Amino acid sequence: MCSKVASKKTKKSFYLTKIRRLVQLIFIGAIGQWAFYGIFRCPFIVPFVNCGSCPVVTCWGRITAIFFGFWLFIPVLVIFLGRAFCGWLCPGGFVNQMLGKFAVFKLKMKNNKKLRYAQIGMVISVLISLGVYFIWGNPRVMIPMRTSDEYLNAIIMSFKFSDWYWATRTAIVVSLIVASLIIANLWCRFVCPTGGVMELLRKISIFRVYKTDACDHCNAFLRKCEMGTRPDEINCTNCGDCLNVCHVDAIKFGRKKS
């Protein structure tokens, strides 16, 4: 009997993960170009926030200058589902999750209090972004070059002739993404400023994945969690991968009872 129940849970978990991957792939097709342009072709040091005045008229991200509802979507999603954007929709999150599968260190922490110190990186990222935008005025720098012959040559020319702001920003972001091969989901867990803001607001979310009082702290969910965390704790993205791994069915999704 127990084996049948466990088998059903495994199947549910399998299908939920597959559905999440499908949704992530759909959003890579929908907003993946926007993320790519933000990292590599945005002429502003802090991308995605000056699309209305952006000189790169061919940038796919300029749709946000017309469709302002997009900017309402993310905060509304945070209110309802916490950091679900990170686990289900973000193209950068998907890339980091895929790289994390090959990472040397998974850092699956049984005691998430230790992770609070590592998240100082998110705080620093948010403060730097706010400083660049409000104090420095988010200066516009050289627009990365395009060449008709080959993509690699365009990248080389961009770094060769770029302003140091753009080159530094791009090199840092790329280095952090590559570093995700060393520490799983390094960018999403400890650096991403957007994730950092969502982390601050995560606790006000209406619906969430959470543990009930039946939890016996076996930490079975750490075998599944790509963010190396526990339900409804630091870096939980409400991905739902852990919903069906608990042997006492102590992990639920919905409104957490006080």
VEXLONU-631074 format. One line per field, with one value per residue: residue in three letters; x, y, z of N, C-alpha, C in turn; residue number from 1. Coordinates in Angstrom, 1 decimal, decimal comma. Example, Ala and Ser with C-alpha at 12.3 -4.5 7.8 and 13.67 -1.06 7.14 Angstrom:
REM residues 2
type [Ala:Ser];
nX [13,2:12,8];
nY [-5,7:-2,2];
nZ [7,8:7,1];
caX [12,3:13,7];
caY [-4,5:-1,1];
caZ [7,8:7,1];
cX [13,2:12,9];
cY [-3,3:0,0];
cZ [7,8:7,9];
seq [1:2];
REM end
This chain:
REM residues 258
type [Met:Cys:Ser:Lys:Val:Ala:Ser:Lys:Lys:Thr:Lys:Lys:Ser:Phe:Tyr:Leu:Thr:Lys:Ile:Arg:Arg:Leu:Val:Gln:Leu:Ile:Phe:Ile:Gly:Ala:Ile:Gly:Gln:Trp:Ala:Phe:Tyr:Gly:Ile:Phe:Arg:Cys:Pro:Phe:Ile:Val:Pro:Phe:Val:Asn:Cys:Gly:Ser:Cys:Pro:Val:Val:Thr:Cys:Trp:Gly:Arg:Ile:Thr:Ala:Ile:Phe:Phe:Gly:Phe:Trp:Leu:Phe:Ile:Pro:Val:Leu:Val:Ile:Phe:Leu:Gly:Arg:Ala:Phe:Cys:Gly:Trp:Leu:Cys:Pro:Gly:Gly:Phe:Val:Asn:Gln:Met:Leu:Gly:Lys:Phe:Ala:Val:Phe:Lys:Leu:Lys:Met:Lys:Asn:Asn:Lys:Lys:Leu:Arg:Tyr:Ala:Gln:Ile:Gly:Met:Val:Ile:Ser:Val:Leu:Ile:Ser:Leu:Gly:Val:Tyr:Phe:Ile:Trp:Gly:Asn:Pro:Arg:Val:Met:Ile:Pro:Met:Arg:Thr:Ser:Asp:Glu:Tyr:Leu:Asn:Ala:Ile:Ile:Met:Ser:Phe:Lys:Phe:Ser:Asp:Trp:Tyr:Trp:Ala:Thr:Arg:Thr:Ala:Ile:Val:Val:Ser:Leu:Ile:Val:Ala:Ser:Leu:Ile:Ile:Ala:Asn:Leu:Trp:Cys:Arg:Phe:Val:Cys:Pro:Thr:Gly:Gly:Val:Met:Glu:Leu:Leu:Arg:Lys:Ile:Ser:Ile:Phe:Arg:Val:Tyr:Lys:Thr:Asp:Ala:Cys:Asp:His:Cys:Asn:Ala:Phe:Leu:Arg:Lys:Cys:Glu:Met:Gly:Thr:Arg:Pro:Asp:Glu:Ile:Asn:Cys:Thr:Asn:Cys:Gly:Asp:Cys:Leu:Asn:Val:Cys:His:Val:Asp:Ala:Ile:Lys:Phe:Gly:Arg:Lys:Lys:Ser];
nX [0,8:1,9:3,9:2,5:1,2:3,5:4,5:2,5:2,8:5,4:4,9:3,2:4,9:6,8:5,3:4,5:7,0:7,7:5,7:6,4:8,9:8,1:6,6:8,6:10,2:8,4:8,3:10,9:11,0:9,2:10,1:12,8:14,5:14,4:15,6:18,2:18,9:18,9:21,1:23,3:23,0:21,9:22,1:22,2:23,4:22,0:19,8:16,5:14,9:14,8:13,6:11,8:13,2:15,2:17,8:18,2:16,5:15,7:15,5:14,1:13,1:11,9:9,2:8,2:8,1:5,8:3,8:2,9:1,6:3,1:5,0:3,4:2,7:4,7:5,0:2,4:2,3:4,2:2,9:0,8:2,1:4,7:8,1:7,6:8,0:10,8:11,1:9,4:9,1:11,2:13,8:16,5:16,6:15,9:18,2:20,2:19,3:19,6:22,4:23,1:22,7:25,0:26,8:29,5:29,3:26,4:25,2:23,1:21,2:20,5:20,1:18,8:19,5:22,2:22,4:21,6:23,7:25,1:23,4:23,9:25,0:22,8:21,7:23,7:23,8:21,2:21,5:23,6:22,4:20,3:21,8:23,2:21,1:19,6:21,5:23,7:22,3:21,8:23,6:23,8:25,6:28,0:26,4:26,3:28,1:27,0:27,6:27,5:28,7:29,5:28,6:30,4:32,5:31,2:30,8:33,5:34,3:32,6:33,5:36,1:35,8:34,1:32,6:33,9:32,0:30,0:31,4:32,5:30,1:28,9:30,9:31,0:28,4:28,4:30,5:29,4:27,3:28,7:30,0:28,0:28,3:30,0:29,0:25,7:23,1:24,0:23,7:20,9:20,4:22,1:22,8:21,2:19,5:16,8:15,7:16,4:14,8:12,3:12,6:12,5:9,9:8,6:7,4:5,0:3,3:0,3:-0,4:1,5:4,2:4,5:5,4:3,7:2,6:3,1:5,5:8,6:11,1:12,8:14,0:13,7:13,0:15,2:16,5:15,2:15,0:16,1:17,1:18,2:17,0:14,4:10,9:9,0:11,0:14,2:15,0:13,1:11,2:8,6:8,3:7,3:8,4:9,0:6,6:5,5:7,3:7,4:7,2:5,3:3,4:3,6:4,0:2,5:0,5:-0,9:-2,9:-1,2:-1,8:-2,2];
nY [-1,2:1,3:1,5:1,9:4,4:6,0:5,7:7,0:9,6:10,1:10,1:12,3:14,4:14,1:14,9:17,5:18,8:18,5:20,0:22,5:22,9:23,0:25,4:27,2:27,0:28,0:30,7:31,4:31,5:33,6:35,9:35,6:36,9:39,5:39,4:38,6:40,9:42,8:42,0:42,0:43,9:46,2:49,7:51,0:51,1:49,9:47,7:47,4:49,4:51,9:51,7:53,3:55,5:54,5:54,2:52,0:51,0:48,6:46,8:44,1:44,3:46,8:46,6:46,8:49,5:50,2:48,5:48,9:47,3:45,1:45,6:45,7:43,1:41,5:42,5:42,0:39,3:38,6:39,3:37,4:34,9:34,9:34,3:33,0:33,8:33,5:30,7:29,7:31,3:33,0:33,6:33,7:32,4:29,8:29,1:29,2:27,1:24,9:25,0:24,6:21,9:20,7:21,7:22,0:22,3:22,0:23,1:22,6:23,5:22,5:24,1:27,1:29,5:30,0:30,8:33,4:35,1:34,8:35,9:38,6:39,4:39,9:42,1:44,0:44,1:45,2:47,7:48,8:49,0:50,8:53,0:53,6:54,2:56,3:58,1:58,3:58,6:56,6:56,2:56,4:54,3:53,2:51,6:48,2:46,7:45,7:43,3:42,2:39,9:37,9:36,6:36,3:38,0:40,4:40,5:40,5:43,0:44,7:44,5:45,4:48,1:49,2:51,3:51,4:51,0:49,4:47,2:46,2:45,7:43,7:41,7:41,0:39,9:37,7:36,3:35,6:34,0:31,8:31,0:29,7:27,1:26,2:26,8:25,9:27,6:30,1:32,8:33,3:32,7:34,3:36,7:38,1:41,1:41,5:39,1:39,5:41,7:40,5:38,5:40,0:40,6:38,3:37,1:38,2:37,0:35,6:33,0:30,0:27,5:25,4:24,2:22,0:21,4:18,8:18,1:16,4:17,1:15,7:16,5:15,7:17,1:18,4:16,8:17,3:20,1:22,7:25,1:24,6:24,8:25,1:24,5:27,6:29,1:30,9:31,8:30,2:29,4:28,7:26,6:24,0:21,5:20,0:19,1:16,5:14,8:14,3:12,0:12,1:13,7:16,5:18,8:21,4:23,3:26,5:28,8:29,7:28,5:30,3];
nZ [0,0:0,9:-1,0:-3,3:-2,8:-2,6:-5,2:-6,7:-5,8:-6,7:-9,5:-9,7:-8,9:-10,9:-13,3:-12,6:-12,5:-15,2:-16,4:-15,4:-16,6:-19,3:-19,2:-18,6:-20,9:-22,8:-21,9:-22,3:-25,0:-25,3:-23,7:-23,7:-25,5:-24,7:-22,2:-23,1:-24,7:-22,7:-21,1:-23,0:-25,0:-24,0:-23,7:-21,3:-18,0:-15,9:-16,9:-18,6:-17,4:-18,7:-21,1:-22,6:-23,5:-24,9:-27,4:-29,0:-31,4:-32,5:-30,5:-28,8:-26,3:-26,2:-26,2:-23,7:-23,3:-24,5:-23,7:-20,7:-18,8:-18,4:-16,5:-14,3:-14,0:-12,7:-10,0:-9,1:-9,4:-7,4:-5,1:-5,0:-5,5:-4,5:-5,0:-7,5:-10,1:-10,5:-10,3:-12,3:-14,6:-15,3:-17,7:-17,2:-14,8:-15,6:-17,2:-15,3:-13,6:-15,3:-15,6:-13,0:-12,6:-13,3:-11,6:-9,3:-6,5:-4,6:-2,4:-0,6:2,0:5,2:7,4:7,0:8,1:7,9:5,3:5,2:5,5:3,1:1,3:1,4:-0,9:-2,7:-1,5:-1,8:-4,7:-5,2:-3,9:-5,4:-7,9:-7,4:-6,6:-9,0:-10,7:-9,4:-8,3:-10,0:-12,3:-14,2:-16,6:-20,2:-22,3:-24,7:-27,5:-28,0:-30,8:-34,1:-36,5:-39,9:-40,8:-38,8:-35,7:-33,5:-34,1:-33,8:-31,0:-30,1:-31,2:-29,8:-27,1:-27,5:-28,3:-26,5:-23,8:-20,5:-18,5:-19,7:-20,6:-18,1:-16,7:-18,3:-18,3:-15,6:-15,2:-17,0:-15,9:-13,5:-14,3:-15,4:-13,1:-11,9:-12,6:-10,7:-8,1:-7,5:-9,0:-8,3:-9,2:-9,1:-6,4:-4,7:-5,8:-7,9:-8,3:-8,9:-7,9:-5,3:-4,4:-4,7:-2,8:-0,5:-0,5:-0,5:1,8:2,1:0,4:-0,9:-1,6:-1,3:-1,2:1,6:4,8:7,0:10,5:10,7:9,8:10,1:9,8:8,1:5,8:3,2:1,0:0,1:-1,7:-4,0:-4,4:-6,4:-5,6:-3,2:-0,7:1,9:2,1:1,8:2,9:2,9:-0,4:-1,5:-4,3:-4,9:-6,7:-6,6:-6,8:-4,6:-3,5:-3,5:-2,2:0,4:3,1:5,1:4,1:4,5:3,2:1,6:-0,7:-1,0:1,0:3,8:7,0:10,0];
caX [0,0:2,8:4,6:1,6:1,1:4,8:4,5:1,6:3,5:6,5:4,4:2,7:6,1:7,4:4,5:4,6:8,3:7,7:4,9:7,2:9,9:7,4:6,3:9,9:10,6:7,5:8,7:12,2:10,6:8,4:10,8:14,2:15,2:14,4:16,7:19,4:19,2:19,2:22,5:24,4:22,9:21,3:23,2:22,1:24,1:20,9:18,9:15,1:14,2:14,8:13,2:11,1:14,2:16,3:18,1:18,3:15,1:15,4:15,5:12,8:12,7:11,1:7,8:7,8:7,8:4,5:2,9:3,2:1,0:4,1:5,6:2,5:2,6:5,7:4,7:1,2:2,7:4,9:1,9:0,0:2,8:6,0:9,1:7,3:8,6:12,1:11,1:8,6:9,0:12,4:14,7:17,8:16,5:16,0:19,6:20,9:18,9:20,2:23,8:23,2:22,7:26,4:27,6:30,4:28,7:25,0:24,9:21,7:21,4:19,5:19,8:18,9:20,0:23,5:22,3:21,3:25,0:25,4:22,5:24,4:25,3:21,6:21,5:24,7:23,3:20,1:22,0:24,4:21,4:19,6:22,8:23,5:19,9:19,1:22,6:24,5:21,4:21,7:24,1:23,8:26,9:28,1:25,6:27,1:28,1:26,5:28,3:26,7:29,4:29,5:28,2:31,5:33,2:30,5:31,1:34,9:34,4:31,9:34,4:37,3:35,6:33,1:32,9:34,3:30,9:29,3:32,3:32,5:28,8:28,7:31,9:30,6:27,2:28,8:31,3:28,5:26,6:29,6:30,2:26,9:28,9:30,7:27,9:24,4:22,2:24,7:23,1:19,5:20,3:22,9:23,3:20,2:18,8:15,4:15,3:16,6:13,6:11,2:12,9:12,0:8,4:8,1:6,7:3,6:2,6:-1,0:-0,3:2,9:4,5:4,9:5,4:2,7:3,2:3,4:6,9:9,5:12,4:13,7:14,7:13,6:12,8:16,5:16,9:14,6:15,1:17,2:17,6:18,9:16,3:13,3:9,6:8,6:12,2:15,0:15,2:12,0:10,5:7,3:8,4:6,5:9,1:9,0:5,3:5,2:8,4:7,3:6,6:4,1:2,6:3,6:4,3:1,3:0,5:-2,1:-2,7:-0,6:-2,6:-1,4];
caY [0,0:2,4:1,7:2,5:5,8:6,6:5,7:8,1:10,9:10,3:10,4:13,7:15,2:14,1:15,6:18,9:19,3:18,6:21,2:23,7:23,0:23,5:26,8:27,9:27,0:29,0:32,0:31,7:32,0:34,9:37,0:35,3:37,9:40,6:39,1:38,7:42,3:43,5:41,7:42,2:45,0:47,4:50,7:51,6:50,3:49,2:47,4:47,2:50,5:53,1:51,3:54,4:56,5:53,7:54,4:50,8:50,9:47,2:46,0:43,5:44,8:48,1:46,4:47,2:50,9:50,4:47,7:49,1:46,3:44,1:46,0:45,4:41,7:40,9:42,8:41,3:37,9:38,4:39,4:36,2:33,7:35,1:34,3:32,0:34,2:32,9:29,3:29,2:32,1:33,8:32,9:33,6:31,4:28,5:28,9:28,9:25,8:23,9:25,0:24,0:20,4:20,3:22,5:21,2:22,4:22,2:24,0:22,3:23,8:22,1:25,2:28,2:30,7:30,3:31,4:34,8:35,9:34,7:36,8:40,0:39,7:40,4:43,5:44,8:44,3:46,2:49,0:49,3:49,3:52,0:54,1:53,9:54,8:57,6:59,0:58,4:58,9:55,5:56,8:55,6:54,1:52,7:50,5:47,1:46,7:44,6:43,1:41,3:38,7:36,8:37,0:36,3:39,2:41,5:40,5:41,0:44,4:45,4:44,6:46,2:49,6:49,6:52,0:50,5:50,6:48,3:46,0:45,7:45,1:42,4:40,7:40,5:39,1:36,5:35,5:35,0:32,9:30,7:30,6:28,8:25,7:25,9:26,8:25,8:28,7:31,2:34,1:33,4:32,6:35,2:38,0:38,7:42,2:41,3:38,1:40,1:42,5:39,5:37,8:40,8:40,7:36,9:36,7:38,7:36,4:35,0:31,5:29,5:26,1:25,6:23,0:21,9:21,0:17,3:18,0:15,8:17,6:14,7:17,2:15,0:18,0:18,9:16,0:17,8:21,5:23,2:26,3:24,1:25,5:24,4:25,2:28,8:29,7:31,7:31,4:29,3:30,0:28,1:25,8:22,9:20,2:19,2:18,9:15,1:14,0:14,1:10,7:12,3:14,6:17,7:19,9:21,8:24,6:27,3:29,8:29,1:28,8:30,9];
caZ [0,0:1,0:-2,2:-4,3:-2,5:-3,0:-6,7:-7,2:-5,4:-7,6:-10,8:-9,6:-8,9:-12,3:-14,2:-12,2:-13,0:-16,7:-16,7:-15,1:-17,7:-20,5:-19,0:-18,7:-22,3:-23,4:-21,6:-22,9:-26,4:-25,2:-23,2:-23,7:-26,3:-23,8:-21,2:-23,9:-25,0:-21,4:-20,7:-23,9:-25,9:-23,4:-23,5:-20,0:-17,0:-15,3:-18,0:-18,4:-16,8:-19,5:-22,5:-23,3:-24,0:-25,5:-28,8:-29,8:-31,8:-32,9:-29,3:-28,6:-25,0:-26,2:-26,1:-22,4:-23,3:-25,0:-22,8:-19,3:-18,0:-18,1:-15,2:-13,2:-13,9:-11,8:-8,6:-8,7:-9,2:-6,1:-4,0:-5,0:-5,5:-4,0:-6,1:-8,5:-11,3:-10,5:-10,5:-13,4:-15,8:-15,6:-18,6:-16,6:-13,8:-16,3:-17,6:-14,1:-13,1:-16,1:-15,3:-11,7:-12,6:-13,5:-10,6:-8,4:-5,1:-4,6:-1,2:-0,1:3,4:6,2:8,2:6,1:8,8:7,3:4,0:5,3:5,3:1,7:0,6:1,4:-2,4:-3,2:-0,9:-2,5:-6,0:-5,1:-3,5:-6,5:-8,9:-7,0:-6,7:-10,4:-11,3:-8,8:-8,0:-11,2:-13,4:-15,1:-17,8:-21,4:-22,8:-26,1:-27,9:-28,6:-32,2:-34,9:-37,8:-40,8:-41,1:-37,9:-34,3:-32,6:-34,4:-33,2:-29,6:-30,0:-31,5:-28,7:-26,0:-27,9:-28,4:-25,5:-22,6:-19,5:-17,8:-20,3:-20,6:-16,8:-16,3:-19,1:-17,9:-14,3:-15,4:-17,7:-15,0:-12,4:-14,9:-15,5:-11,8:-11,5:-12,8:-9,5:-7,1:-8,2:-9,0:-7,6:-9,6:-8,6:-4,9:-3,9:-6,5:-8,7:-7,6:-9,0:-6,9:-4,0:-4,1:-4,5:-1,6:0,6:-0,5:-0,6:3,0:2,1:-0,7:-0,4:-1,8:-1,2:-0,8:3,0:5,7:8,1:11,7:10,6:9,3:11,1:9,5:7,4:4,8:1,9:-0,1:-0,4:-2,8:-5,2:-4,5:-7,1:-4,9:-2,0:0,4:2,5:1,7:2,5:3,6:2,0:-1,8:-2,0:-5,5:-5,1:-7,9:-6,3:-7,0:-3,4:-3,0:-3,4:-1,8:1,9:3,5:6,0:3,4:5,3:2,3:1,0:-1,5:-0,7:2,0:5,0:8,2:11,1];
cX [0,9:3,5:3,8:1,4:2,4:4,9:3,7:2,2:4,6:6,0:3,9:3,9:6,8:6,6:4,5:5,9:8,3:6,8:5,6:8,2:9,3:7,1:7,5:10,4:9,7:7,9:10,1:11,9:9,9:9,3:12,3:15,0:15,4:15,5:18,1:19,8:19,6:20,6:23,5:24,2:22,3:22,4:23,1:22,8:23,1:19,9:17,4:14,3:14,1:14,4:12,5:12,0:15,4:16,5:18,2:16,8:14,7:15,3:14,2:12,2:11,9:9,6:7,3:7,6:6,4:3,5:3,3:2,6:2,0:4,8:4,7:2,4:3,5:5,3:3,4:1,4:3,4:3,9:1,1:0,9:4,3:7,0:8,9:7,8:10,0:12,1:10,3:8,7:10,3:13,4:16,1:17,8:16,6:17,4:20,4:20,6:19,5:21,7:24,0:23,2:24,1:27,3:28,4:29,7:27,3:24,5:23,4:21,8:20,2:19,1:20,0:19,3:21,4:23,5:22,1:22,6:25,4:24,6:22,8:24,7:24,0:21,4:22,5:24,3:22,2:20,6:22,8:23,4:20,7:20,5:23,0:22,3:19,6:20,3:23,4:23,6:21,3:22,3:24,0:25,2:26,9:27,1:26,4:27,0:27,4:27,3:27,5:27,3:29,3:29,3:29,4:32,3:32,5:30,8:32,5:35,0:33,7:32,8:35,6:37,0:34,6:33,6:33,2:33,1:30,2:30,1:32,4:31,2:28,6:29,6:31,5:29,4:27,6:29,6:30,4:27,7:27,5:29,9:29,1:27,3:29,7:29,8:26,6:23,6:22,7:24,0:21,8:19,5:21,0:23,2:22,1:19,5:17,3:14,9:15,5:15,4:12,4:11,4:12,4:10,5:7,8:7,2:5,3:2,7:1,4:-0,9:1,2:3,0:5,0:4,8:4,3:3,4:3,6:4,8:7,8:10,9:13,4:14,5:14,8:13,5:14,1:17,0:16,3:14,8:16,3:17,9:18,2:18,3:15,2:12,0:9,3:9,8:13,0:15,2:14,1:11,3:9,2:7,2:7,5:7,1:9,1:7,7:4,9:6,3:8,3:6,6:5,5:3,2:2,5:3,9:3,1:1,5:-0,9:-1,9:-2,3:-1,5:-1,8:-1,5];
cY [1,3:2,6:2,3:4,0:6,6:6,7:6,8:9,4:11,2:10,7:11,9:14,7:15,3:15,0:17,1:19,5:19,5:19,8:22,5:24,0:23,5:25,0:27,7:28,1:28,0:30,4:32,4:32,2:33,3:36,1:36,8:36,4:39,2:40,5:39,2:40,1:43,1:43,2:42,2:43,4:46,3:48,5:51,4:50,6:49,4:48,9:47,4:48,3:51,8:52,8:52,4:55,4:55,8:54,0:53,2:50,4:49,4:46,3:45,4:44,0:46,1:47,9:46,8:48,7:51,2:49,7:47,8:48,1:45,2:44,4:45,8:43,9:41,1:41,3:42,1:39,8:37,6:38,4:38,0:34,9:33,8:35,1:33,2:32,5:33,6:31,5:28,8:30,0:32,8:33,1:32,7:32,5:30,0:28,2:28,5:27,5:24,7:23,8:24,3:22,5:19,9:20,9:21,5:21,2:22,8:23,1:23,8:22,4:23,3:23,2:26,5:29,5:31,0:31,0:32,9:35,7:35,9:35,7:38,3:40,4:40,4:41,9:44,4:45,1:45,3:47,6:49,7:49,8:50,6:53,2:54,5:54,6:56,2:58,6:59,3:58,8:57,8:55,9:55,8:55,5:53,6:51,6:49,4:47,0:45,5:44,5:42,1:40,0:37,6:37,4:37,2:37,6:40,4:41,6:41,0:42,5:45,2:45,6:45,4:47,7:50,1:50,6:51,0:50,1:49,3:47,0:45,4:45,0:43,7:41,3:40,1:39,5:37,7:35,6:34,9:33,9:31,6:30,1:29,6:27,3:25,3:25,8:26,9:27,0:29,9:32,5:34,3:33,4:33,7:36,5:38,7:39,8:42,0:40,2:38,6:40,9:41,5:38,8:38,6:40,8:39,3:36,6:37,2:38,0:35,6:33,4:31,1:28,0:26,3:24,2:23,1:21,5:19,5:17,1:17,4:16,1:16,6:15,3:16,5:15,9:18,5:18,0:16,6:19,3:22,0:24,5:25,9:24,7:24,6:25,2:26,5:29,4:30,4:31,0:30,4:30,0:29,4:27,2:24,5:21,5:19,4:18,8:17,4:14,2:13,6:12,8:10,9:13,3:15,9:18,9:20,2:23,1:25,3:28,4:29,2:29,5:29,3:29,9];
cZ [0,0:-0,3:-3,3:-4,1:-2,9:-4,5:-7,3:-6,9:-6,4:-9,0:-10,8:-9,7:-10,3:-13,2:-13,9:-12,7:-14,5:-17,1:-16,5:-16,2:-19,0:-20,4:-19,2:-20,1:-23,1:-23,2:-22,1:-24,4:-26,4:-24,8:-23,1:-24,4:-25,5:-22,8:-21,9:-24,2:-23,8:-20,9:-21,7:-24,8:-25,3:-23,2:-22,2:-19,0:-16,3:-16,3:-17,6:-17,8:-17,6:-21,0:-23,3:-24,0:-24,7:-26,9:-29,6:-30,2:-32,2:-31,7:-29,0:-27,2:-25,0:-26,1:-24,7:-22,3:-23,8:-24,0:-21,4:-18,4:-17,6:-16,8:-14,0:-12,9:-12,8:-10,3:-8,1:-8,5:-7,9:-5,0:-3,9:-4,8:-5,1:-5,1:-7,2:-9,9:-11,5:-10,9:-11,8:-14,7:-16,2:-16,6:-18,0:-15,5:-14,4:-16,7:-16,4:-13,5:-14,0:-15,8:-13,9:-11,6:-12,8:-12,5:-9,7:-7,0:-5,2:-3,5:-0,8:1,4:4,2:7,1:7,4:6,8:8,3:6,0:4,0:5,1:3,8:0,8:0,7:-0,1:-3,0:-2,8:-1,6:-4,0:-6,1:-4,8:-4,7:-7,6:-8,6:-7,0:-8,1:-11,0:-10,7:-8,6:-9,3:-12,5:-14,5:-16,5:-19,0:-22,0:-24,2:-26,4:-28,5:-30,1:-32,9:-36,2:-38,6:-41,0:-40,1:-36,4:-33,4:-32,8:-33,8:-31,7:-29,3:-30,2:-30,4:-27,5:-26,3:-27,8:-27,4:-24,4:-21,5:-18,6:-18,4:-20,3:-19,2:-16,4:-17,0:-18,6:-16,5:-14,4:-16,0:-16,7:-13,9:-13,0:-15,0:-14,1:-11,2:-11,8:-11,6:-8,3:-7,7:-7,9:-8,2:-7,9:-8,9:-7,0:-4,2:-4,6:-7,2:-7,9:-7,7:-8,0:-5,5:-3,5:-3,9:-3,2:-0,4:0,7:-0,4:0,6:3,0:1,1:-0,1:-0,5:-1,9:-0,9:0,7:3,7:6,7:9,4:11,7:10,2:10,4:10,7:8,9:6,3:3,4:0,7:-0,7:-1,5:-4,1:-5,5:-5,3:-6,5:-3,6:-0,8:0,9:2,1:2,5:3,3:2,5:0,7:-2,3:-3,1:-5,8:-6,4:-7,8:-6,5:-5,8:-2,9:-2,8:-2,9:-0,3:2,3:4,5:5,4:4,1:4,5:1,5:0,1:-1,2:0,3:3,3:6,2:9,3:12,3];
seq [1:2:3:4:5:6:7:8:9:10:11:12:13:14:15:16:17:18:19:20:21:22:23:24:25:26:27:28:29:30:31:32:33:34:35:36:37:38:39:40:41:42:43:44:45:46:47:48:49:50:51:52:53:54:55:56:57:58:59:60:61:62:63:64:65:66:67:68:69:70:71:72:73:74:75:76:77:78:79:80:81:82:83:84:85:86:87:88:89:90:91:92:93:94:95:96:97:98:99:100:101:102:103:104:105:106:107:108:109:110:111:112:113:114:115:116:117:118:119:120:121:122:123:124:125:126:127:128:129:130:131:132:133:134:135:136:137:138:139:140:141:142:143:144:145:146:147:148:149:150:151:152:153:154:155:156:157:158:159:160:161:162:163:164:165:166:167:168:169:170:171:172:173:174:175:176:177:178:179:180:181:182:183:184:185:186:187:188:189:190:191:192:193:194:195:196:197:198:199:200:201:202:203:204:205:206:207:208:209:210:211:212:213:214:215:216:217:218:219:220:221:222:223:224:225:226:227:228:229:230:231:232:233:234:235:236:237:238:239:240:241:242:243:244:245:246:247:248:249:250:251:252:253:254:255:256:257:258];
REM end
